């Protein structure tokens, strides 16, 4: 569970952050299954696409991973409050690097093998393909680098290495008045939306900061924000004060966004009028306005979700304890069942909706079954970044 061991914070555990982390990871399965039925880069594609899956992806994509990075930043703040620098680095290595390496060698390759079979009709030796894939795809942030869903862990490792000295210094050496001052400022209604500014700047100036394959300077904003948002109770007051505004803002800005681009700009309600008049190339008025709109949409959603979660999800139970342990293994595992099962589902003579439901349900069941195997031995728990079970603990603990 995510605890609150710091002066100035509301005492107790942030159960709602645990719930959000669990829900975000669970939603990855319907989200990524929808990619099979939408015109986006994925391991395979159904012959018939569907506007509902496109809409699902568009909505979740505006805040889904951003929320996960924000929660990871909060967890970093709490972790540095109860661990020494050495303990924190050791824990990060075990929790991130080990499952990352194992996942890159074992879990990710089958996804790209599915892509080779589906798009290139590959029918050669699987071993030959695997060795070639490893040779070409294990160097981070290169053109041929293929991390699959594990790009999230790569980013966390990078952020941990780059920001640990700063975060440790702030957590241990910064005076309390710094957090009190930040808490007072961000307790004002709407002040929390100041994070829209760096987000919009990164969105507007992509040529040297951000590309579709290298968004490290984008997601670090949310990781950084998460670290500070839980450093003082004033931030939580700001979320509570801004929450109702954020809910309305999320509805309005998401509606505008969808009117401009859903299912694609030529077919959108406002798309042809807006994009032919203001254009969408970097540097044009249309591009700048659109990127600012996206930035507001993202932060309205994040604040609204945190506000609602604080009100309705701040409780613990047995399921949450089980699910919280399962989060990292689920994340590492989930894409492979989706891709492997989807390779057969897309060949069926069936409408999109039943294909999508079947693929999603079977992927959930397969991921859950694999996790049940993983959680039962300390070897597999270690490989997937889980807490090792003490000798007296049973598999159902």
Secondary structure in CASP SS format (residue, H / E / C, confidence):
PFRMAT SS
TARGET T0000
AUTHOR 0000-0000-0000
METHOD secondary structure of the structure
MODEL  1
X C 1.00
X C 1.00
X E 1.00
X C 1.00
X C 1.00
X C 1.00
X C 1.00
X C 1.00
X C 1.00
X C 1.00
X C 1.00
X C 1.00
X E 1.00
X C 1.00
X H 1.00
X H 1.00
X H 1.00
X H 1.00
X H 1.00
X H 1.00
X H 1.00
X H 1.00
X H 1.00
X H 1.00
X H 1.00
X H 1.00
X H 1.00
X H 1.00
X H 1.00
X H 1.00
X H 1.00
X H 1.00
X H 1.00
X H 1.00
X H 1.00
X H 1.00
X H 1.00
X C 1.00
X C 1.00
X C 1.00
X C 1.00
X C 1.00
X C 1.00
X C 1.00
X C 1.00
X C 1.00
X C 1.00
X C 1.00
X C 1.00
X C 1.00
X H 1.00
X H 1.00
X H 1.00
X H 1.00
X H 1.00
X H 1.00
X H 1.00
X H 1.00
X H 1.00
X H 1.00
X C 1.00
X C 1.00
X C 1.00
X H 1.00
X H 1.00
X H 1.00
X H 1.00
X H 1.00
X H 1.00
X H 1.00
X H 1.00
X H 1.00
X H 1.00
X H 1.00
X H 1.00
X H 1.00
X H 1.00
X H 1.00
X H 1.00
X H 1.00
X H 1.00
X H 1.00
X C 1.00
X C 1.00
X H 1.00
X H 1.00
X H 1.00
X H 1.00
X H 1.00
X H 1.00
X H 1.00
X H 1.00
X H 1.00
X H 1.00
X H 1.00
X H 1.00
X H 1.00
X H 1.00
X H 1.00
X H 1.00
X H 1.00
X H 1.00
X H 1.00
X H 1.00
X H 1.00
X H 1.00
X H 1.00
X C 1.00
X H 1.00
X H 1.00
X H 1.00
X H 1.00
X H 1.00
X H 1.00
X H 1.00
X H 1.00
X H 1.00
X H 1.00
X H 1.00
X H 1.00
X C 1.00
X C 1.00
X C 1.00
X C 1.00
X C 1.00
X H 1.00
X H 1.00
X H 1.00
X H 1.00
X H 1.00
X H 1.00
X H 1.00
X H 1.00
X H 1.00
X H 1.00
X H 1.00
X H 1.00
X C 1.00
X C 1.00
X C 1.00
X C 1.00
X C 1.00
X C 1.00
X C 1.00
X C 1.00
X C 1.00
X C 1.00
X H 1.00
X H 1.00
X H 1.00
X H 1.00
X H 1.00
X H 1.00
X H 1.00
X H 1.00
X H 1.00
X H 1.00
X H 1.00
X H 1.00
X H 1.00
X H 1.00
X H 1.00
X H 1.00
X H 1.00
X H 1.00
X H 1.00
X H 1.00
X H 1.00
X H 1.00
X H 1.00
X H 1.00
X H 1.00
X H 1.00
X C 1.00
X C 1.00
X H 1.00
X H 1.00
X H 1.00
X H 1.00
X H 1.00
X H 1.00
X H 1.00
X H 1.00
X H 1.00
X H 1.00
X H 1.00
X C 1.00
X C 1.00
X C 1.00
X C 1.00
X H 1.00
X H 1.00
X H 1.00
X H 1.00
X H 1.00
X H 1.00
X H 1.00
X H 1.00
X H 1.00
X H 1.00
X H 1.00
X H 1.00
X H 1.00
X H 1.00
X C 1.00
X H 1.00
X H 1.00
X H 1.00
X H 1.00
X C 1.00
X E 1.00
X C 1.00
X C 1.00
X E 1.00
X C 1.00
X H 1.00
X H 1.00
X H 1.00
X H 1.00
X H 1.00
X H 1.00
X H 1.00
X H 1.00
X H 1.00
X H 1.00
X H 1.00
X H 1.00
X H 1.00
X H 1.00
X C 1.00
X C 1.00
X C 1.00
X H 1.00
X H 1.00
X H 1.00
X H 1.00
X H 1.00
X H 1.00
X H 1.00
X H 1.00
X H 1.00
X H 1.00
X H 1.00
X H 1.00
X H 1.00
X H 1.00
X H 1.00
X H 1.00
X H 1.00
X H 1.00
X H 1.00
X H 1.00
X H 1.00
X H 1.00
X H 1.00
X H 1.00
X H 1.00
X H 1.00
X H 1.00
X H 1.00
X H 1.00
X C 1.00
X C 1.00
X C 1.00
X C 1.00
X C 1.00
X C 1.00
X C 1.00
X C 1.00
X C 1.00
X H 1.00
X H 1.00
X H 1.00
X H 1.00
X H 1.00
X H 1.00
X H 1.00
X H 1.00
X C 1.00
X C 1.00
X C 1.00
X C 1.00
X C 1.00
X C 1.00
X H 1.00
X H 1.00
X H 1.00
X H 1.00
X H 1.00
X H 1.00
X H 1.00
X H 1.00
X H 1.00
X H 1.00
X H 1.00
X H 1.00
X H 1.00
X H 1.00
X H 1.00
X H 1.00
X H 1.00
X H 1.00
X H 1.00
X H 1.00
X H 1.00
X H 1.00
X H 1.00
X H 1.00
X H 1.00
X H 1.00
X H 1.00
X H 1.00
X C 1.00
X C 1.00
X C 1.00
X C 1.00
X C 1.00
X H 1.00
X H 1.00
X H 1.00
X H 1.00
X H 1.00
X H 1.00
X H 1.00
X H 1.00
X H 1.00
X H 1.00
X H 1.00
X H 1.00
X H 1.00
X H 1.00
X H 1.00
X H 1.00
X H 1.00
X H 1.00
X H 1.00
X H 1.00
X H 1.00
X H 1.00
X H 1.00
X H 1.00
X H 1.00
X H 1.00
X H 1.00
X H 1.00
X C 1.00
X C 1.00
X C 1.00
X C 1.00
X C 1.00
X C 1.00
X H 1.00
X H 1.00
X H 1.00
X H 1.00
X H 1.00
X H 1.00
X H 1.00
X H 1.00
X H 1.00
X H 1.00
X H 1.00
X H 1.00
X H 1.00
X H 1.00
X H 1.00
X H 1.00
X H 1.00
X H 1.00
X H 1.00
X H 1.00
X H 1.00
X H 1.00
X H 1.00
X C 1.00
X C 1.00
X C 1.00
X H 1.00
X H 1.00
X H 1.00
X H 1.00
X H 1.00
X H 1.00
X C 1.00
X C 1.00
X C 1.00
X C 1.00
X C 1.00
X C 1.00
X C 1.00
X C 1.00
X C 1.00
X C 1.00
X C 1.00
X C 1.00
X C 1.00
X C 1.00
END
